[in-house]
């Protein structure tokens, strides 16, 4: 089954992360997890995302597509944002949780695991 491991961040964590020398950022949890996922064949894709200021919220009204800043309303601004993800395929939710627990962000409670729904039964 496929699982999405989502990494959340906030500006304070991002500032801290960017203050760490690059060689230290690439060492540790992420490097070890990618190596483990590649060894087991579980990794489908992993990507980092820029901050919410780079995002656009898209809507269609009266046939017109509009894109506005993801940091503008109508919702209250949240401090945490999706900063990256791992799409993996493994045998169980417990295994996906074990992988997610290898990430440094898990120590701060900023990691979420969700199963990917199989929509093939409805032709998608």
N, C-alpha and C positions, 0 to 999 in steps of 0.2 A: 504494500500500500504506500501511496505517496503522502508525505507530510511537508508542511511548510514551517520552517523554523524562522520566526520573525524576531529581529533585534530592534529594540526601541532605544531611543536616546533622548537627550534633552540638551539644551545649549550648554549647561554647565559641564555635562559629561563630554560633549563634543569638544569644548575648549580644553578640558583636561587631556583628552585623547590626543588632540593636536599638539599639546605641549610636550608629549613624550617623544624622544628621538625615534625617527622612522624605523631604525633597526630593532628597537624594542617593541614598536607597534606590531611589526610583522612576526615577531617571535611569540611563542606561547600559544594560548588557546586556539586562535583561528588557524594558525599554521598546523598545529597538531590535529585539529578536527578535520581540516581539508585533507591532510595526509591519510588519516584513518578512513574518511569517507571514500577517498579514491582507492585505497587498498581493498575495501569491501565492495566497491562498485555501487555504493549507495548514493553518491553525489550525482545529481542531475545538473544543477546549476547553483551558483552562489554569486551574489552581486551586492555591492554597497550602493547606497542611495545618497544623493546630496540632501541638504537640509530642506525643510518645507518651503523656503522662499524660492526654490527652483521648480516647485510643483505648480500645476494649473488644475483648477476645478472646472470641469467641462459640463455644460448643460445645453439643452436644445429647447428653445421656446419659439413657437410659431415657425418652426422649420429652420430657424437660425441657430447655428452653433456658436456658442460663446465660451471663451476661456478666461477665467479670472484667477487672480492669485489665490493659491491654496491657503494663504494666511489671512485672507479677508473673510468676513462672516459668510453666511448668516449665523454660523455657530460660534460659540465662545471659543477663543483661541486656547488650544491645549499646549501644555509644555512639552509633552513627550511626542515623538514622531517616529515613524518607521525609518530606520537608518540602514537596513540591509536585510538580506534573507538568504536562507539555504533551502533549496528544494531537493528533497532526498526521497529515496525509495528504500524502505526497509521492512522487515517482517512484522513489526509490532509498534504500537504507540509507546510502549515502555522503552524500546530500543531508540526511538526518535527522541524521547525525553533524556535518555542517557547521553546521546550525542549533544543535545542542547545544553546539558549540564557541563559539557567541556568548554563552553564559551565563557570568556571573562565577564561578559555582561550578565550571566546567570547569577553571579554573586551579588549583583545590584538589583535583581528581580526584574530585569528588563528584557526577558526572553519569553516568547510564547510559541507553543507548538500546536498546530491545527492539522487535522487530516484533510486531504484534498478529496472533494466529492467526485465520485465516478459518474459522469453524466452520459456515458456511452449508451445506457439503456434508453435514453430519450433522443439518441441520435446526435449528441454533441460531443 
